[in-house]
């Protein structure tokens, strides 16, 4: 059948109802929760498996994965006034930690401000609950104050979002991935409930409360990714649709509507009679919100295991992954597809002739790059599967409703949902009709070239200029190769060596992911040399400040180096714990983050010395200057190594592009 619009076959009511059906199974009877490896996740997966069969998907099956499972059944805190009356009955949210009381248990409760090391001075918290304010967007992640509480002997930390997340109402609860050990226990309390306790604590340093909690992490359990297909003419090439079915609270946007939209698109393709050239795979993925204990990279577990352990044969065969997140709410007046660099130019051309519903996005549609770490598409991309996702992070929704009980159908926007069905259904058909993967490496190398700061070239001889030249060469060659790929795809005539070209392109894409995708300590995607270059800028500023006897200015600069911001607020044991676990764990535990942070400067002791000197008004910084100059020299060597590495790896990609160019020159098209 010729490609045609699937618009007549789109039924958002079907998708909406499926999204609501997913809410029926919940670990916590009132709050919801469908955590990794839980009974609720399993039951929801069974519904999705049955629905795949019902709508006509083929080869429906469950791929077993190994996850650390979390069951969160309840957490209720009760505080009684001196006369015995109930002053507060608070329903708490959960984090992926183990804490069981076997019925109501009495604890002391102490307020510890922001939960930093200084906030514990003069307080006895051993065996008690500690209440702490947190802003994970602007300050630090939940794992730091939680482990700080654990180190000081607290029974559990109760976190109150004072900003950054769950801002919609004071009654909002919040939950995020814990990124820490299960034995350091944590719960979430609303601002309104915390205000009651804080008022009472103004009159006494400690309250007596009861906590009835059942939260359990069990390592190495089974979960399942649910898979179905629309068979294509070519079983060796695949297009993947993915979304995750675990959730916090009811998870209406995140990610019920995404899973349901994926089913809705598949149903529309089947009902329309569309017969794909490539095999279309539908994957409802488990364990995205969390799935492994005690690692900085503890989310996207289901996707990572699917493509690296369960179905590694997908690598090189899946030419595009469409991942979906929070697709039934407008995250701004302009929509966007976030993509790997190599597909940006094709997507810009592909979306140009797809009309955007002004009721959904009055300012239209654009394409963003690169893929970031907040969703499963990152795990797919680093496996060599070119990926894209509907943009969902550039809005206030993430600060207000995300991961709270207010992520519900009250914020459903049908025109947005319908447009996303049409947009991605159409893009899937466009990709399906292609002969060659539409990879334009020029976008990658142009971005890499923009990341080079030639002001540092003098530090490393001619390496900066050499990387500048080689990335420009790679970009130009990428343009040439893409023009040939586009002409082949436009012609509809398959070259005799098309399979060879596809293999070269897919291997080059995977090589680029392995070589050039790095992370900073905030999980931002960057090129290998960028983190070191940023460090050098801050080290230079710190040295200049100390030479001018400005200890405060130096501390401000050091705050920006690697993860040393945490050295200012937490015990050294806490700082070292969350530094070492990035470098001292096996790849299987670090998952998609393994090897993405390469260099690190531990400046904890330097920070403590400078803080003391700043407070004392000292102007003698000879020792600190020696340390910083040693750090500067070390980072310059790292910078040199990174540039040499990037030049070498860029030349490797150039050789692959030259292979394609040679085929093109042989007039294979």
C-alpha positions in Angstrom: 0.0 0.0 0.0 1.2 3.5 -0.8 2.1 5.8 2.1 -1.0 7.9 3.1 -2.0 10.0 6.0 -3.1 8.0 9.1 -5.1 11.0 10.3 -8.5 9.3 9.5 -7.5 6.3 11.6 -6.2 8.2 14.7 -8.5 7.8 17.7 -7.3 9.8 20.7 -10.2 8.6 22.8 -8.9 5.0 22.4 -5.5 6.2 23.6 -6.9 8.2 26.5 -9.0 5.3 27.8 -6.0 3.0 27.6 -3.9 5.5 29.6 -6.6 5.6 32.2 -6.8 1.8 32.4 -3.1 1.7 33.2 -3.9 3.5 36.5 -5.9 0.6 38.0 -2.9 -1.2 39.4 -1.0 0.6 42.1 1.4 -0.3 44.9 0.1 2.5 47.2 -3.7 2.3 47.4 -4.1 6.1 47.7 -1.1 7.7 45.9 -0.6 5.2 43.1 3.0 4.3 42.3 3.9 1.6 39.8 7.6 1.1 40.6 10.2 -1.1 38.9 9.7 -4.8 39.6 6.5 -4.2 41.6 3.4 -6.3 41.4 1.6 -3.3 40.0 4.1 -2.9 37.2 3.7 -6.6 36.4 -0.1 -6.4 36.3 0.0 -3.4 34.1 2.4 -5.1 31.7 -0.1 -8.0 31.4 -2.8 -5.5 30.4 -0.4 -4.1 27.7 0.5 -7.6 26.5 -3.2 -8.5 26.0 -3.9 -5.1 24.4 -1.1 -5.7 21.9 -2.6 -8.9 20.8 -6.1 -7.4 20.7 -5.1 -4.6 18.3 -3.3 -7.0 16.0 0.4 -6.7 16.8 2.3 -9.8 15.9 5.0 -11.8 17.8 3.7 -10.3 21.1 6.0 -11.4 23.9 7.7 -10.4 27.2 11.4 -9.9 27.4 12.6 -10.6 30.9 15.0 -8.2 32.5 16.8 -8.2 35.9 16.0 -5.1 38.0 16.3 -4.1 41.6 12.6 -4.0 42.6 10.8 -1.5 44.8 7.5 -2.0 46.5 6.0 1.1 48.2 2.8 0.3 50.0 2.4 3.0 52.7 4.0 5.7 54.8 1.8 7.6 57.2 3.1 10.0 59.9 0.9 11.0 62.8 1.7 13.8 65.3 -0.4 14.3 68.5 -0.5 17.4 70.6 0.2 17.3 74.3 -3.5 16.8 75.0 -3.5 13.6 72.8 -5.5 15.1 70.0 -4.2 14.6 66.4 -2.3 17.6 65.3 -1.3 16.1 61.9 -2.0 13.0 59.9 0.3 13.1 56.9 0.4 10.8 53.9 4.0 10.6 52.8 5.4 9.9 49.4 8.2 7.4 48.9 11.7 7.0 47.6 13.4 3.8 46.5 14.7 2.9 49.9 13.9 0.2 52.5 12.1 1.2 55.7 9.5 -1.1 57.4 7.9 -0.4 60.8 5.5 -3.4 61.0 2.8 -1.0 62.2 2.9 2.4 63.8 6.3 3.0 65.5 7.2 6.0 67.6 10.1 8.2 66.7 11.6 11.5 67.6 11.5 14.1 64.8 14.0 16.9 64.4 14.1 19.7 61.9 17.5 20.0 60.2 17.0 22.9 57.8 18.4 22.0 54.4 20.0 18.8 55.7 23.6 19.9 55.2 26.4 19.0 57.6 26.2 22.3 59.3 22.5 21.8 60.0 23.3 18.9 62.3 25.6 20.8 64.6 24.4 20.5 68.2 21.5 18.2 67.3 21.0 14.6 68.4 19.4 12.7 65.5 20.4 9.1 66.2 17.5 6.8 65.5 15.2 9.7 64.8 13.4 11.1 61.8 14.8 14.3 60.4 12.8 16.8 58.4 14.7 18.8 55.7 13.8 21.3 53.0 15.1 20.6 49.5 15.3 22.2 46.1 16.7 19.6 43.7 16.6 21.9 40.7 18.7 24.8 42.1 20.7 23.2 44.9 21.4 19.4 45.2 19.9 16.1 44.5 18.0 14.1 47.2 20.8 11.5 47.7 23.1 14.0 49.4 20.9 15.1 52.3 19.6 11.6 52.6 23.0 10.0 53.0 24.1 12.9 55.2 21.2 12.0 57.5 22.3 8.3 57.3 25.9 9.1 58.2 24.7 11.1 61.2 22.6 8.1 62.4 19.1 9.3 61.6 16.5 6.6 61.0 15.1 8.3 57.9 14.9 11.7 56.2 11.6 13.3 55.3 12.1 15.7 52.4 10.0 18.8 51.8 10.2 20.4 48.3 10.6 24.1 48.9 11.1 24.7 45.2 12.3 23.2 42.0 9.7 20.4 41.8 6.0 20.0 43.0 5.5 23.8 43.0 1.8 23.5 41.9 0.3 23.4 45.4 1.5 23.3 49.0 -0.3 19.9 49.2 1.9 18.4 46.5 4.1 15.5 47.2 7.2 14.7 45.0 9.4 11.7 44.2 12.5 11.3 42.2 15.1 8.6 41.7 17.1 8.2 44.8 20.6 7.7 43.3 21.8 6.2 46.5 21.9 3.1 48.7 18.6 1.5 49.8 19.5 1.5 53.5 19.6 5.3 53.6 15.8 5.8 54.0 13.8 8.7 52.7 10.2 9.9 52.3 8.5 12.9 50.9 6.1 15.3 52.8 4.0 18.2 51.4 4.8 21.8 52.3 1.5 22.2 54.0 2.0 19.3 56.3 5.6 20.3 57.0 4.4 23.8 58.0 2.4 22.2 60.8 5.4 20.4 62.2 7.7 23.3 61.8 5.3 25.5 63.7 5.2 23.0 66.6 9.0 22.6 66.4 9.4 26.4 67.1 8.4 25.6 70.7 10.5 22.5 71.2 13.6 21.0 69.5 12.0 17.6 69.0 8.5 16.1 68.5 7.3 12.6 69.1 5.5 11.1 66.1 4.5 7.7 64.9 5.4 6.4 61.4 3.7 3.5 59.8 5.7 2.6 56.7 6.2 -0.2 54.3 8.8 0.5 51.6 11.1 -2.3 50.4 13.9 -2.6 47.9 14.8 -6.1 46.8 17.7 -6.6 44.5 18.0 -8.7 41.4 14.3 -9.4 40.6 12.5 -10.0 37.4 10.6 -7.5 35.4 9.4 -7.5 31.7 9.5 -5.3 28.7 6.4 -5.9 26.6 7.2 -6.3 22.8 5.0 -6.5 19.7 5.6 -6.0 16.0 4.1 -4.9 12.8 6.0 -7.1 10.4 7.7 -5.4 7.4 9.0 -6.6 4.1 12.6 -6.4 5.4 12.9 -8.1 8.8 16.5 -7.0 9.1 15.7 -3.3 9.4 13.6 -2.1 12.2 11.9 1.0 13.5 11.3 1.1 17.2 8.6 2.9 19.2 9.3 3.0 22.9 7.7 4.4 26.1 7.9 3.3 29.8 5.0 1.9 31.8 6.4 2.3 35.4 5.4 5.5 37.1 5.2 7.6 40.2 1.7 8.4 41.5 -0.9 7.9 38.8 1.6 8.8 36.0 -1.0 10.1 33.6 1.4 12.2 31.5 4.5 10.4 32.7 4.1 8.0 31.0 0.6 6.5 30.6 -0.3 8.8 27.7 3.0 8.0 26.0 2.5 4.3 26.2 -1.1 4.7 25.1 -0.1 7.0 22.2 2.4 4.4 21.0 -0.4 1.8 21.0 -2.7 4.4 19.3 -0.3 5.0 16.5 0.3 1.2 16.0 -3.4 0.6 15.9 -3.9 3.4 13.3 -1.2 1.9 11.1 -2.8 -1.6 11.4 -6.3 -0.4 10.9 -5.4 1.7 7.8 -3.9 -1.4 6.2 -0.4 0.1 6.0 2.2 -2.5 5.1 5.6 -1.3 6.2 8.8 -2.0 4.4 10.7 -2.2 7.7 9.6 -4.1 10.7 8.0 -1.8 13.3 8.6 -2.8 16.9 6.4 -1.5 19.8 8.2 -1.7 23.2 6.5 -0.9 26.4 9.5 -0.6 28.7 9.7 -1.3 32.4 11.9 0.4 35.0 12.5 3.8 33.5 12.0 5.9 36.6 14.4 3.7 38.6 15.6 0.1 38.5 19.0 -0.3 40.2 20.2 0.6 43.6 23.1 2.8 44.6 24.2 4.3 41.3 24.2 7.9 40.0 22.6 6.5 36.8 19.7 4.5 38.3 17.0 5.3 35.8 16.3 4.0 32.2 17.2 0.5 33.5 14.6 -1.3 31.4 15.7 0.4 28.1 19.4 -0.1 28.9 19.0 -3.8 29.6 16.8 -4.3 26.5 19.3 -3.1 24.0 22.6 -4.0 25.8 21.7 -7.4 27.4 18.4 -8.8 26.2 18.3 -7.8 22.5 21.8 -6.7 21.6 21.0 -7.8 18.1 18.8 -4.7 17.8 22.0 -2.7 17.6 22.8 -1.9 14.0 19.3 -3.1 12.9 17.1 -0.4 14.4 17.5 2.6 12.2 15.3 4.9 14.3 13.8 4.9 17.8 10.8 7.1 18.5 10.7 7.4 22.3 7.6 9.1 23.9 7.4 11.1 27.1 4.6 13.3 28.5 2.9 13.8 25.1 -0.6 15.0 26.1 0.3 18.4 27.5 1.8 21.4 25.6 5.1 22.2 27.2 5.1 25.6 25.6 3.7 27.5 22.6 6.2 25.8 20.3 6.7 22.0 19.9 10.0 20.3 19.3 11.4 16.9 18.4 14.7 16.3 20.3 17.0 14.1 18.2 20.5 12.8 17.8 22.6 15.2 15.8 22.8 12.9 12.8 19.0 13.0 12.1 18.5 16.8 12.6 18.6 17.8 9.0 16.3 15.0 7.8 13.8 15.8 10.6 13.8 19.5 9.8 12.9 18.6 6.2 10.4 16.0 7.2 8.4 18.1 9.6 8.3 21.1 7.2 5.3 19.7 5.3 3.4 18.4 8.4 0.8 21.0 9.4 1.0 22.0 13.0 -2.4 22.5 14.8 -2.4 26.0 16.1 -4.7 25.0 18.9 -1.8 22.8 20.1 1.2 24.8 19.2 0.6 28.3 17.9 4.3 28.9 17.3 4.9 25.8 15.3 7.5 23.1 15.5 11.3 22.8 15.5 14.1 20.2 16.0 16.5 20.2 19.0 19.8 18.3 19.5 21.4 16.4 21.1 19.6 13.7 23.0 19.8 14.2 26.7 19.8 11.8 29.7 16.3 12.3 31.1 14.6 9.5 29.2 15.1 6.1 27.5 16.2 7.5 24.2 19.6 8.2 25.6 20.2 4.5 26.4 19.0 3.7 22.9 21.3 6.2 21.3 24.5 5.1 23.0 23.7 1.5 21.9 23.9 2.7 18.3 20.2 3.2 17.7 19.5 6.7 16.4 16.9 8.1 18.6 14.4 11.0 19.1 11.8 12.0 21.6 9.1 14.6 21.8 10.5 17.5 23.7 9.1 17.6 27.2 11.6 19.3 29.5 11.4 22.9 28.4 8.3 23.9 30.4 7.0 24.8 33.9 5.2 21.4 34.0 8.5 19.9 35.2 8.7 22.3 38.1 5.0 22.2 39.0 3.2 18.8 38.2 6.0 16.4 37.3 6.4 13.4 39.6 3.6 14.5 41.9 0.0 13.5 42.5 -1.0 16.4 40.2 0.2 14.6 37.1 -3.3 13.6 36.3 -6.0 13.9 33.6 -6.9 17.4 34.7 -3.9 18.6 32.6 -4.9 16.6 29.5 -4.8 18.6 26.2 -6.5 16.7 23.4 -5.3 18.9 20.5 -1.7 18.3 21.6 -2.3 14.6 22.0 -3.9 14.3 18.5 -1.2 16.3 16.9 1.5 14.1 18.4 -0.3 11.0 17.1 -0.3 12.5 13.7 3.2 13.9 13.8 4.9 10.7 14.9 2.7 8.4 12.9 3.7 10.4 9.8 7.4 10.5 10.7 7.3 6.7 11.2 6.0 6.3 7.7 8.6 8.7 6.3 11.4 6.7 7.9 9.9 3.5 6.8 10.0 4.5 3.1 13.8 5.4 3.3 16.4 3.2 1.5 19.3 4.5 3.6 19.4 5.9 7.1 19.3 9.7 6.6 22.4 10.4 8.6 24.1 13.8 8.2 27.3 13.8 10.3 27.8 17.4 9.5 25.4 18.4 12.3 27.6 16.5 14.8 30.9 17.9 13.6 29.6 21.4 13.3 28.4 21.3 16.9 31.7 19.8 17.9 33.5 22.6 16.1 31.4 25.2 18.0 32.5 23.6 21.2 36.2 24.2 20.6 37.6 27.2 22.4 40.8 28.2 20.5 41.8 30.5 23.4 43.2 27.4 25.0 45.1 26.4 21.9 48.3 27.8 23.3 48.1 25.4 26.2 48.4 22.4 24.0 50.4 23.5 21.0 48.6 23.2 17.7 46.1 20.6 18.9 43.3 23.1 19.1 43.8 24.3 15.5 44.2 20.7 14.3 40.9 19.7 15.9 39.3 22.8 14.4 40.5 21.8 10.9 39.6 18.1 11.2 36.1 18.8 12.4 35.5 21.2 9.5 36.8 18.5 7.1 34.4 15.9 8.7 31.5 18.4 8.5 32.1 19.1 4.8 32.4 15.4 4.0 29.2 14.7 6.1 27.4 17.3 4.0 28.5 15.6 0.8 27.6 12.1 1.9 24.2 13.3 3.1 23.4 14.9 -0.2 24.0 11.5 -1.8 21.9 9.7 0.8 19.1 12.1 0.2 19.3 11.6 -3.5 19.1 7.9 -3.1 16.1 8.1 -0.8 14.4 10.5 -3.1 14.9 8.3 -6.1 13.3 5.2 -4.6 15.9 3.1 -6.4 17.9 0.8 -4.1 21.6 0.8 -4.9 23.3 -2.6 -5.2 25.5 -1.8 -2.2 22.7 -0.3 0.0 23.2 -2.9 2.7 26.9 -2.2 2.9 26.2 1.6 3.1 23.7 1.1 5.9 26.1 -1.0 7.9 28.9 1.6 7.5 26.5 4.4 8.6 25.2 2.5 11.6 28.7 1.6 12.8 29.9 5.1 12.3 26.9 6.4 14.3 27.7 4.0 17.2 31.4 4.9 17.0 30.4 8.6 17.3 28.3 7.8 20.4 31.1 5.9 22.0 33.7 8.5 21.2 32.0 11.8 21.6 29.2 11.5 24.1 30.3 12.5 27.6 28.5 13.8 30.7 29.2 16.4 33.4 28.3 15.9 37.0 24.9 17.4 36.4 24.3 14.7 33.6 24.4 17.3 30.8 25.6 15.8 27.5 28.8 17.4 26.2 31.8 16.7 24.1 34.9 15.1 25.7 37.0 18.2 26.0 34.3 20.5 27.3 34.3 19.5 31.0 38.1 20.0 31.3 37.9 23.3 29.4 35.2 24.5 31.8 37.4 23.4 34.7 40.4 25.3 33.4 38.3 28.4 33.2 37.2 28.1 36.8 40.7 27.1 38.0 42.2 30.2 36.3 39.6 32.4 38.0 40.3 30.8 41.4 44.1 31.4 41.0 43.5 35.0 40.0 41.3 35.5 43.0 43.8 34.1 45.4 46.6 36.2 43.9 44.3 39.2 44.6 43.7 37.8 48.2 40.1 37.2 47.4 39.2 33.9 49.1 35.5 34.3 48.6 35.9 34.7 44.9 38.2 31.7 44.7 35.6 29.6 46.5 32.9 30.7 44.0 35.1 29.5 41.2 36.0 26.2 42.8 32.3 25.6 43.4 32.0 25.2 39.6 34.8 22.6 39.2 33.5 19.0 38.7 31.2 18.1 41.6 33.1 20.2 44.2 29.9 22.2 44.9 29.0 19.4 47.3 32.3 19.8 49.2 30.8 23.1 50.6 27.8 21.6 52.3 28.3 17.9 53.2 30.6 15.7 55.2 33.7 14.4 53.4 32.3 10.9 53.8 29.2 11.9 51.9 31.2 13.7 49.2 33.6 10.8 48.7 30.8 8.3 48.6 29.0 9.9 45.7 32.2 10.6 43.9 33.8 7.2 44.3 30.7 5.3 43.2 31.0 6.9 39.7 34.5 5.5 39.2 34.6 2.4 41.4 31.6 0.3 40.3 31.3 -2.2 37.4 29.8 -1.1 34.1 26.7 -3.1 34.7 25.8 -1.0 37.7 26.7 2.4 36.1 24.6 1.4 33.0 24.4 4.2 30.5 26.7 6.5 32.5 29.6 4.1 32.5 32.8 5.9 31.3 31.0 9.1 30.4 32.8 11.1 33.2 36.5 10.6 32.6 38.4 13.1 34.7 37.8 14.4 38.3 39.5 16.8 40.7 38.7 16.2 44.4 39.1 19.6 46.1 37.3 18.8 49.3 40.2 19.6 51.6 41.1 22.7 49.6 37.5 24.0 50.1 37.6 23.4 53.8 41.0 25.2 54.2 39.8 28.2 52.1 36.5 28.4 54.0 38.4 28.6 57.3 40.8 31.2 55.9 38.0 33.3 54.4 36.2 33.3 57.8 39.4 34.3 59.6 40.3 37.0 57.1 43.6 35.4 56.2 45.5 36.7 53.1 48.2 34.0 53.1 47.2 31.6 50.2 50.6 30.2 49.2 49.7 26.6 50.0 46.3 26.9 48.2 48.0 28.5 45.1 50.4 25.6 44.9 47.5 23.1 45.0 45.6 25.0 42.4 48.6 25.3 40.1 49.1 21.6 40.4 45.5 21.0 39.5 45.8 23.4 36.6 48.7 21.5 35.2 46.9 18.2 35.6 43.8 19.5 33.8 46.0 20.9 31.0 47.4 17.4 30.5 43.8 16.0 30.5 42.8 18.7 28.0 45.7 17.8 25.7 44.7 14.1 26.0 41.1 14.8 25.2 42.0 16.9 22.1 44.3 14.2 20.8 41.6 11.6 21.4 39.0 13.7 19.5 41.3 14.3 16.6 42.0 10.5 16.3 38.3 9.5 16.7 37.2 12.2 14.2 39.6 10.8 11.6 38.1 7.4 12.2 34.6 8.7 11.3 36.1 10.5 8.3 37.4 7.2 7.0 33.9 5.7 7.2 32.4 8.7 5.4 35.0 8.3 2.7 33.9 4.7 2.2 30.4 6.0 1.6 31.7 8.7 -0.7 33.6 6.2 -2.7 30.4 4.1 -3.2 28.6 7.3 -4.3 31.4 8.2 -6.7 30.9 4.7 -8.3 27.4 6.0 -9.3 25.7 3.3 -7.2 22.7 5.5 -7.0 
